[in-house]
Amino acid sequence: MDHYDSQQTNDYMHPEDDWDRDMLLDPAWEKQQRKTFTAWCNSHLRKAGTQIDNIEEDFRDGLKLMLLLEVISGERLAKPERGKMRVHKISNVNKALDFIASKGVKLVSIGAEEIVDGNAKMTLGMIWTIILRFAIQDISVEETSAKEGLLLWCQRKTAPYKNVNIQNFHISWKDGLGFCALIHRHRPELIDYGKLRKDDPLTNLNTAFDVAEKYLDIPKMLDAEDIVGTARPDQKAIMTYVSSFYHAFSGAQKAETAANRICKVLAVNQENEQLMEDYEKLASGLLEWIRRTVPWLENRAPENTMHAMQQKLEDFRDYRRLHKPPKVQEKCQLEINFNTLQTKLRLSNRPAFMPSEGKMVSDINNAWGGLEHAEKGYEEWLLNEIRRLERLDHLAEKFRQKATIHEAWTDGKEAMLQQTDYERASLSEIKALLKKHEAFESDLAAHQDRVEQIAAIAQELNELDYYDSPSVNARCQQICDQWDNLGVLTQKRREALERTEKLLETIDQLYLEYAKRAAPFNNWMEGAMEDLQDTFIVHTIEEIQGLTTAHEQFKATLPDADKERQAILGIHSEVTKIAQTYHVNMSGTNPYSTISPQEINSKWDHVRQLVPRRDQALMEEHARQQQNERLRKQFAAQANVIGPWIQTKMQEIGRISIEMHGTLEDQISHLRQYEKSIINYKPKIDQLEGDHQQIQEALIFDNKHTNYTMEHIRVGWEQLLTTIARNINEVENQMLTRDAKGISQEQMNEFRASFNHFDRKKTGMLDGEDFRACLISMGYNLGEAEFVRIMGIVDPNRLGLVTFQAFIDFMSRETADTDTADQVMASFKILAGDKNYITADELRRELPPDQAEYCIARMAPYSGHDGVPGALDYMSFSTALYGESDL
């Protein structure tokens, strides 16, 4: 039962999880609820001249929701807010929810915000709560109310109709007959109920919906396709729609209730009389069936065949499965009817029912007990007889199976044992035949038990007088005779195989000796040919000398190898001689080797041809490696001088950048002379590049005479040039800073001395702590915030390092005596005098030429004061130099 209907009448909403469960189990329910609830709301809103199209959107402002409550309750709600802001909508929805709560309805987890936000789940839950309170709560049928009352009303109204069984508000309505029955019960002229079919639910549902809408003013709240296509239609939608029928027919119900009370008494009397008549008929029929069945169950006449006994068993199973169950049901129904009848008579204050003589419940139970006793005995006798016949059939079947298996195994065995295949076989094949024969002998011994079992089963069947004993005995004798013949043939074949094996073993030993010596000799020759033809790749003269030595050692082994070749060929000649002498069938080749004497001689000749070719190749490679060694030494002689020279110059530049003294002009002059001396070394680098080109063309990849490669030399040379250029640039920047900021040479020397003092790692840069110490040594009293500000100036990239240039820029900003904007503008007033403007000619007269022309160009867009060409007043001059916001 739905949770909403198990609460008290004033508790219509349970916690939110109940609504979630119903909504989330089947999305089709939500669709049905949307349509049904929308139609229900519109059936009331039309009375006020309006309607809704989207149930979660049209109630968001609360206006139509309040109107709906006024229509269905007949009461006036508080005046709604007409604004369109969210707060006005929430206020209207809250007024509607407060009105619902005032009617004794508990709203759990439903708030005005969810309705205003268009929460479909909460909106449907709210409408369902309204339907329960105003359309279903007041329904009352025979001391039941709400959902139970509505269900009981439907059951009472549809009880006379066939194929209608209303038990709930979901699947009981899927075939549409329930809706048609409600309409036909109250307005039979509207529907021809006799033409409706239970297997055509779509027609039934559409008929009911169309008639209700056209003649009963009940709007179409459901879709027939949705109900038929859903395994379990939504019961809230069904309840809402059915409640409309209740209210439409509520007037006719009262008259019907009075008539029902009169019919109820008459129906009880008729029902009791029918129960008495049914009991007598059931009791008579049941006792007659028992009297006919017991003699059949007591018949113990045996059958001679299993088929006949199985037929008896099948008849008994049919009795148990088909004939007895209906009688058990009749007996049970008889007792139920008797007890029900007695109870109804007692409740109606009528005397108890007394059946005819011999038809009491106790009489029927006694007869039934005799039936079951005979049934049990008959079943035990059937099973014992079947077991006896099954034993005989089992033995006969077992004999046939074992005989068939044995005959299948022996099929072809006699022909196999009489074969002479060993006369053309090799030794390995003879041994394989012997192994196969031994396996056959083991298999033969294993089958001895089966033969004995076959004979034992045949003997047992004879003792039990099996009806087909003659055929069993004949088959058993044939199996035993064949078994004796297999034993004789097996022994003869073993003797023939052993004789042939001894004859071939001598030849096999010679074959084996040949294979043992031919295989390693053949491998030696193949390895020699591979080595002699191998394309060697060497990079040093030592490697080619090692190859030459190894080749000379190989040539020294050739005489012993020739002796081994002749010995192997001698073994093959001896095998041929023995085969011809003893007329041995040599149809096959050596089973242990695929190497023929012809192959050995052919490979030997090839080895001898390859030796002088290898000699020539080694001599040519030796000459090439001598030339490569000369190139290595030539490159190493220059690289071992240039590499250290570059390292020394790099170290000197590092010391110069730290230890330079004198004016910046002297420092840059010294650095440029040093740069010139480095550039003059370039021809030696170019010469080394030429030697490296020759080494690359000769494909020389290593040089043990030097640790320097051309790549190292190039990188070192580029670093050297880059470092001296960077040092010159730093000094030039220092000069620019000095000239621009007015720093004296003494100040520059002081800055350099302080920076070098705290550059403990001699890297030309200070880390944060060294920079702090340097500033303190120069008289700065730094707090943490001030130091962070300074670091942001000198280290904008936050690398944690301060260069000397950044240090000078900071110190010049702190110490330079530069003109401020106020000082410049004061100078303007001096030049302008009383006329309060200045001309281009006056600027050319008072300023150096280049600065005067620059200033005139900047002021050109702003000139022309008081009609004087090229004249600027105070504000125009300020804007031209500093911009509109600088002063």
N, C-alpha and C positions, 0 to 999 in steps of 0.2 A: 504494500500500500504506500502511496506517495506520502512523503513526510509532512506536507502541508495539512493533510487530512487527519493525521494522527494527533494533532494538537487540540487544545481547547478552542472553543469558538472565538475567543478573543486573542489568539496567538497565531497569526497567519504567516508570519515570516520567521524562518529558522535561520541559524547562522549561514553565512554566505557560501560555505562549502557545499551545502545541499543544492542550492541553485546552480553552482558550478558543475556539480556532478551531473545533474540532469542536462545541462546545456552542452557539456563537452562530450558526453557519451556518443551523441549522434547529431551531427550538424543539421540533418534534415529536420529534427525537432524544432530548431531555432527558426527555420524557414516557415514551418507550419504555424508556430506561435506568432511570428510577425504578421502573417496574413490574417489569422483568426482574431488576434487582439486588435489589429487595425480595423477590421470589419466591425467588431463589437463596439469599439469606441465610436466609429462613424455612425452606427445605428442609434446612438444616443446624441452625438453631436449634431446630426441632421435636424434634430428637434429644435436646435438653436440656430439653424441655418448655416452650418459650417461643417467641415470635415478635415481629416488629416490624410497625408499621402505617405509620409515616412515616419514611423512611430518614434524612432530615436531622435529625429531632427525637429519634428513639429512640436514636441513637448519641451524643447530646450529653453524657450523663453518663459515657460510656466503659464502663459495666458490660456491656451487651449486646455491645459491640464486642469486649471481652476474651473474653467467653463464646464468640462466634463463632470467634475465632482458636483457642481451646482445642479446639473441636469439630472444625474442619477440619484442624488440625495434629496432634491427639492428644497435645499437650503441655500442661503446666500453666504458666500465667503467674504473675507476682507477685501477691500478695494485693491486691485492689482496695480503694480508699478508699470507705467507705459514707456519707460526709458529703454534703450537698446544696449546699455552697458551691461557687462557681466554681473555687476553687483545687483542691478535691477532684476536680471533673470534669476539669480540665486534667491533673491527676496521672494519672488513669485512662487518658485518651486518650494521654498521653505513653508510658505503659507499653505500650499496644497498638502505637503507632508504633515504639517501640524494638524490640518483638518482630518486627515486619515487617522493620525494617532488619537485624535479626540474621540473617534468612534471605537476605541478599544483595540486598535490594531498595533502590534509591535513591529516596528520596522528595524530590522537588524542589518547593519552594513550598507544601508541605502542612504546616501546623503545628497543634498541638492547639487553639490559640485559634480557628482557623477552624471546626474540627469542633464545638467547644463553642458557638460562635455560630450554628450551624445554617447554615453556608455550603453551599448545595446543590451548587455546582460542585466545591468541594474534597471534599465528602463522596462524591459520585459518583466523582471521580477516585481517592480512596482505595480504595473498594470495587472499582473496576476493577483497581487494582494487586493487591489480594488475590486476585481471580479469576484474573488472569494467573499469579500465583505458585503458587497451590494447586490450580487446576483445569485450566490450559492448558499450563504450562511442561513438565510431565512427559510430555505427549503426544509420541510418537515413531513415525513411519511412514517406513520405507525411508530412513533417514539424514536425515530432516527432523524438526524438532521445533517445539513451540509452535504458532503460527498456521499456518505452512506445513505442518506435520505434520497438523494438524486438517483443513486444506483438502484435502490429498492423500487423507486417509482418506475424506472425503466424496465426492471424485471417484471413488475406487476403488469405493465402495459403490454409488454411483448410476449408474455407467457403463452397465450393461445396460438402463437404463430409458429409454424414449422420452420426448422433450420435457423431459429433465432435463439441464441443462448447468451444473454448479456451477463458477463461475470466481472467486467472491468471497463475502464474507459480508454482502452487502446485496441488490442487485437480483436475484441468482440465486435467492433464496428467496421472492420476492414471490408467485409463483403457487402456493406450498404443495406442489408436487409433490416438491421435494427432501426435505422432512420426511417425506412419505408414503413415498417410496422407501426412506429409511433404515429406517423401521419395517418395511416389507414385506420388505426384504432379510433382516432378522434374524428377524422374526416374521410370515411371510406370512399366517398364519391370522387376523391382527388386522384387515387392510385388504384390500378387493377393489380392487386397483390398476387393473384394467381398466375400471372404471366411472368413474374420475376424469377430469375434463376440464380442460384447461389454461385455458379461458376462464371457469372458475368458481373463482377463487382463494379466495374467502371460505369456500366449502364445503371445499376441500382443506385450508386452514389449520386450520379448526375441527375437522375430522376428525382431523388429526394431533395437535392439542393435546389433544383429549378422550381419544384412545386412549393417548397417552403418559402422561397423568395417571392414567387408570383402570388400565392394565395394566402400565406400566413404572415407576410411582412417580416420574415426572418432573413436577414441578409446572408449572402453566400460567403461564409467565413472559411471554408476549406476547399482544397483542390482534390478532386477524385484521384488524379494521377499521383499526387504526393502520398495519399493514404495507402493506395495499392502498392506503390513502389517502395514503401518503408516497412521494414520488418516489424517494427513496433511503433505505430503512430504516437505522436505526442499526446499524452492523456490530458494535459492542461488545455490544449486546443480543443480536444473532443469534449471535455467537460464544459468549456465555455459555450460551445455550439449547442450541446444538448440542453444546457440550462435555459437557452432561448426557447426550446420546445416546451420545457416545463412551464415557463411563465406564459407561453401562448395558450397552453391547454389547462392552466391551473383551475379555471372556472369549472371545466367539465369533470375534473377529478373529484370534487366533493360529492357530486351526485353518484358517481361510480363507487365511492367508498361505502356509501349507505347500502347500495345493492350488493356489494361484496359481502357485507356482514350476514345478509340473509342467505346468500348462496353458499356461504362457508359451512353453515350448519347442515344444509342438505347434502353438500358434497361429502362431508364426513360420514354421514349415514350410508351413502352410496358406496363410498370407498371401503367401509367396513364389510358390507355385504359382498362386494367383489373379492375382497381378500379371503373371505370364508370359502367362496366358490373356487378360487384359484388354489387354495390349500388342498381341498378335496381332490381336484384334478391332478395336481402335482404328486400328491401322496400315492394315488392309485397307479399312475404311470410309473413312478419310481419303483414301487413294490413289484409290479409286473415285470419290469426289466431285470430286477435282481433274480426273480424266480426263473427267468429264461437263461440267465448268464451262468449261474452256479453249476449246472450239469456240464456245460462245456468246459469249465475250469477243472472239473473233477475227472475228466477223461484222460487216462494215462497210457493209451495205446502207443507203443514205440514204433519208430520208422527205421528202415534199413539203410537209408542213404542220408548223407549230410544235406543234400538239396531239400529232401522232404522235411527234415528237422528244421532247417533254416526257414522253410515256409511256415511251419508251426510257430517258430519264434517271431517271424514277421507279422503273422496274424495276431499274436499276443501283443506285439508292439503297437499295432494298429488299434487294438482294444485299449491299451494304455494311453495312446496319443490322441485317438479320435473319438472313441465311444465312451470311455469312462469320464474324461474331464467335463463334458456337458452334464453328466449325471451328478458329479460332485458339485457342480454349480447349482444344479436343481436342488440337491439336498441342502446346500447352504442357504439358498434362497427360500426353501421351505421353512427352515428354522427361523430365518429372519422375518418372513411374513407372519409366522405364528407368533413370535415375540412382539412384533409390531402391532398385530391385531389385538393381542391381549392388552397391550399398553393403551391403545386407543379406546378399547372398550372400557377399561378401568377409568380413564380420564373422562369418558362420557357418561360415567355412572351406569354402565350397562353390564349385564352378567357376562362372565368369561365364556369363551368359545370352547365347545367340547366336540372334537372330531368324531367321525364314525368309528365303529369298533374295528380294531386292528390297524388303524391309521394314526395312532398317537405318535408323537415324536420318538418316544421310547421304542415303539414297535419298529419304526423305520431304522433306528440306530442298531437294534439287534439284527435285523436282516442285513444291514450294511456290514456289520462285523463278520457275519458268516461269509459274505461275499469276499471280503478282504482276506479271510483265512484260506478260502479255496484258491484265491489268486496267488497268495504266497507259496502254497504247496505246488501249484502248477508251474510257477516260475522256477522253483528249485529243481523240479523234475526236468524241465526243459534244459536248464543249464547243465545238469549232470549228463544227460544224453548227448548234448552237443559236445561236451568235453570228451566223452568216450569216442565219438565219431571223429572229432578233431584229431585225437591221438593217432588213429589209423590213417587218416588223410595226411597228417603231418609226416608220419613215417614213410608213406608211399611217395610223397612229394620230396622228402629228403633223399630217398633212394634215387629218384629220377634226377634231382639236381646234382648229386655227387657223381652218378654214373655219367651224366652229360658232361660235367667238368672234366672227368677223367678221360672220357673218350675224345674230347676236344684236345686235351693235352697229348694223348698218344697218337693223334692223327699225324701221319707223316714221319713219326719217329723211326719206324722200321726201315723205311727207304733211306732216311738220313744215316742210319748205322751201317747200311750196306754200300755206301759211297766209297770210291777209291780216289778221292781228291788228294790224298797224301802223296800219290805217286808223282804228281807234278808240282809239289809245294817246295818252297825253300825251307831252310832250317828254322827261320823265325816263324814261318807259317806253320811248320810242323809243331813247334812249341805252342803256338797259339791254338792249334787244333787239339793238342794234348790238354791244355788248360780248359778249352771249351768242353772236351770230353770228360774231364774231371768234374767240371760244373754240372754236366749232364748226369754223371753218376750220383752226385750229391742230390740233384733234383729227383732222380729216380728213387733214391733211398727215402727222400722225404715223402714221396707219393705212396710209399708202402702202407702208411697208416690209412690213407684214403681207401686203398683196395680192401684192407681189413675191415674198415667201417662199412663199406658197401656190402661185404659178405655178411657182417653181423646184422645189418638192417634187414637184409633179405631173409635171414634166419628168423628174426623176430616177427616179420610179416607172415611167414609160414606158420609160426606157432599161434598167431592171433587169427588164423584162417582168413586172411585177406582175400577178397574175391578175385583179384588179378594176380595171384601168386604164380601161376605158370609162366607168364611173360616176365615176371621179376626174376625167376630162377634162370630162365634161358639167357637173359641179359647178363646176369651175374657170372654165369659159367663162361661166356664169351670174354668178359673182362679178365678173368683169372687166366685163361689160356693165352691171351695176348700178353699179359704181364710176364709169364714164364718165358716166352719167345724174346721179349725185349732184354731180359737178363742175359740170354745166350749171345745175342748179337752185340751187346755192349762189351763183353769180355773179348770177343774176336777183334773188334775194332781197336781196343787198347793195345793188344799185342802187335798189330800191324803198325800202329803209330810209333811205338817204342823202337821197332827195328829200323824204320826209316830215320828216326832221330839220330841214332848212333852213326849211320852212314854219312850224314851231312855235318856232323859236329867237327870233323877234321878240317873240311873245307872252310867251315865258318871261322875256325881259329886263325887260318891263314888270312881270310878276309879281314878279320879284326886287326891282325898285326899290320896288314897293309894300311888300313884306315888310321891306326894310331900314329904311323910314321908319315903317311902322306898328308894328313891334315895340317900338322904343324909346319911341314916343309912347304906346303902350298901357301899357308899363311905367311911364311917367311918371304917367299917369292913375291906374293901380292904386296906385302909391306915394303919390300925392296923396290918394286916397280913404282909404288906410290911415292916413296921417298925420293927416288931418282927423278921422277917427273914433277915433284912438288915445286911450285913457284915460291922461292924464298924471298922474304923481305927483310933486309938488314939495314941498320942505320949507322953502324960503327965498323971500323976495320977489325976490331976484336971479334965481332960477331961473324964476319966472313971468314976469319982465320979459324974460328971454332968449327964452322961448317966444313971447311977444307980438311981439317984434321979428322972429323968424323967420317968423311968420305974415304979417306985413305985407310982408316981402320976397317970400313966395310969391304973394300977391295981385297984386304988380306984374308977375309973369311971365305972367299969364293972357292978355293980348292977343296976345303972340307965340305962345302955345300954340294959340290959335284959328286963327291963320294957317297953322300947320303942319297942323292938322286938315283945313282946306279943301284944301291942296295934296295930301294923301294921298288924299282922296276924288276929286280930279281925275284921279289916275293910274288908279284903278279904272274911272272912266268911259271913259277912253281905251282900255282893254283891251276893254271891252264893244263899243265902236264898231268896233275892228279885227276882232273875231270876226264881227260882223254883216256887215261889208263883204266879207270874203274867205270867208265860209261855213265857218269853221273849227269842227270838232266840239269844243264846250266841255262835254263830258260831266262833266268833273271840276272841282274847285275849285282855288284857288291852292295849288300844291304846297309853297310856301315859307312859307305863313302860314295860320293858322287864324282870323285876326282878320278879321271881316267889317265892311263900312262901317256896317251897322246897330249892331254892337257898339260901334264907336268913338263914334257919336253918342249912344248910350245912356249910356255912361260919362262923356262930356263933360257931359251934362245933370246927372248925379249929382254931379259935382265942383262945379258951380256952385251946387247946392242945399246942399252941406255947408259952404260958406265962411261964410255968416252964422251958422250954428249954432256953428261954432268960435269966432267972435268973442264970442258970448254966454258960452260956457264959460270963456274966458280972463278976461273981466271979473269973473266971479264968483269965480274962484280967486285973482285979485289982491287982492280985498277980504279973503278969508279969510287970506291970508298976512300982510297988514298987522296983523290982530288977533293972529296968532301971534307976530309980532315984538315987539309990546307986552308979551306975557306973558313972553317970553325976557328982556327988559330988566328987567322987574319982579323976576323970580327972581334974575337975576345981581346986581342992586343989593344984595340981602340976603345972598346966598351969599358974595360977595366980602368982606363984613364978618365974617360968622360963621366962615368957614373959617380965616382968619388968627387970629381970637380964640381958637379951639380950639387951634391950634398953639402960640400964645403961652402959654396956660394949661398945656399939657402940658410945655413947657420949664420954666415956673416951678415946677411940682410936682416935676420932676426935681431942680432946684436946692434946693428946700426940703428934700427927703428927705436930701440930702447935707449941707446947710449949717445944719441946725437946731441951736440952742443952748438952754441953759437946762434946767430940769427936764423930765421926761417929761410932767408935768401941763401945763406951759406949752406944750410941743410939741403935745400933742393938742388943747389949746384953740385954738391957732393953726390947726391943720389943720381943725378943725370949722368955724371962722369962714370959712376959705377954701372949704370944701365948701359952706357956705350961700350964699356969693357966686356959686358956680358954678350951684347949683340955681335961683337967682333969674333966671338967664339963660334958663330953659326956655321962657318964653312966646315968645321970638324964634324958637326952634327950631320951635315949634308953628306960628307964623305962616308960616315958610318951608315947612313941610309942606303947608299949605293952598295956597300958590302952586304947589308941585310937583304937587298933585292936579289943579289946573286945566291944567297943562302936559300931564300924562298924558292927561286927557280930550280935549285937542286933538290928541293923537297927535304931539306934538313930541318928536323923538328926539335933537336936538343943540342946543347953545347956544354960539355963538361968543363971547358976551360974558363967559363965565366958564369957568374950568377945574374948578370944583367941581360935583360931582353930588350929588343928595340922598343917595345911598348913601355917598359920602365923608363927608358931614356927619354922617349917623347913626353910622357906624363911629367917627368921631373923638369924637363926643359920648359914646358908650358907653365908649370907652377912657378918656376923661377921668374919667367917674364911677367906673369900675373902679379907675383908678390912685389917685385920692384916697382911695377906700374901703380899698384895700389898704394905703396908707401909714398910715391911721388904725389899721387892724388891727395892723400891725407895732408901732406905738408901744404899743397896748394890751397886746400880748403881752410887750413889753419890761417894761411895768409889772408884769404878773403874775410874770414871771421875777424881777424885782428884789424884789418883796415876798415871793415864796416862798423865795428863796435868801438874802435879807438883804444884797443888794448895795447899796452906798451910791451916792449921786448922783455922787460924784467918780469912783468906779469905772466907772459907766456912761459918764460923759463921757470917761474915759480909753479905754474900749473903743471908743466911737464915733470918737474922734480917730485911734486906731491903724487902725481899719478903713477910715476915709475916706482916710487917708494912702496906704495900699497899694491902694486902689481906683483905680488909675491911669486906667482906662477910664471911670470914673464910671457904672458900670452897676448899682451897689448890690450886687455880688457879687464875690468874689475867686476867681481860678483857683488851681490847686494851688501854683504857685511863689510867687504873691503871699501866699497864706495861710501858707506856710512862713516867708517873710520877716517877716510880721506876728508870728508866734509867737516867732521869734528876737529881734525887737525888744523883746518883752515879757519876755525873760529865759529862754525855754525853750531847753534844750540838747537838740536833737533828733537822734537817730539815724534811719536809714532805717526800721527796723522800727517804732519808736515813732511816726514820722510817718504810716506806713501805718495804724497802729491808730487814730490821731486822725482821719485822713481817713475811716475806716470809721464813726466816730461822727458827724461833722459832715456827711458826704455819703453816707448809706446807700444812695442810689440810683445811686451811682457816675457822677454827671453831670460830675464834674470841677470843680464850682462850689460855693462856700460862701456862704450868705446871712448877713446880719448877725444874724438871729434864731438861726441855728445856732451862730454864733460866740459870742453871749451865753450860750446854753445850755451850751456847752462851758466857757466861762470861769467861769460860775457854779458848775458842777459841781466845778471845780478849787479855787475860792476860798471858797465858801459855808461858813459855820460851822453845820452841821446836827447834830441829835442823832442818835446811833447807837442801835441796839437795846439795847446794853449800858447806855447812859445812861438810856434810858427804863425799863428793868427795875430799875436802881438806884433810880430815883425811886419805883417801886412799893414797894420795901422800906421806904423812908422813910415813905410814907403808911400802909403796913400795920402797921409797928411790930412788936411781939412776937407779935401774934396770927396773923401770916403769911397774912392774907387781907384783902380790902378790900370794902366794901359799896357799893351804888348811892348811898346817902345821902352817904357820904364823898366820892364822886366829884362829886356835885352841889355839895358844899360847897367843894371845892378847885379845881374847874375852871370855866371860863366855861360858861354854860348850854348853848349850842349844841354845844360840844365834849363836854360831859358827857353829853348825851342821845345823841350819836353813839356814844360809847364804851360806854354802857350797852346800846344796841341791838346792837352787835357782840358783847358779852359774854353776852347773854341765853341763848344755847344752852349755855353752859358754867357758868352760875351755880348756886349751891346747895351751897356748901362746908360740911361738917359740920352739915348740916341747917339752916343759916342762910339764909333766903330772900334771893336776889340777891347772895350773897357769892361771891367768886372767890379761889382761891389763886394762888400764883405761876405754876404751869404752865398753869392755865386762862386766866389773864390774857395770858400769852405767846402761847398758841394762838389766842386771840380776836383779838389785834392783828396777829400776824405769820404765823400758820399753824404747822403742826406741824414744818416743816423749816427755818424761818427762823432759829431760835436754836439 
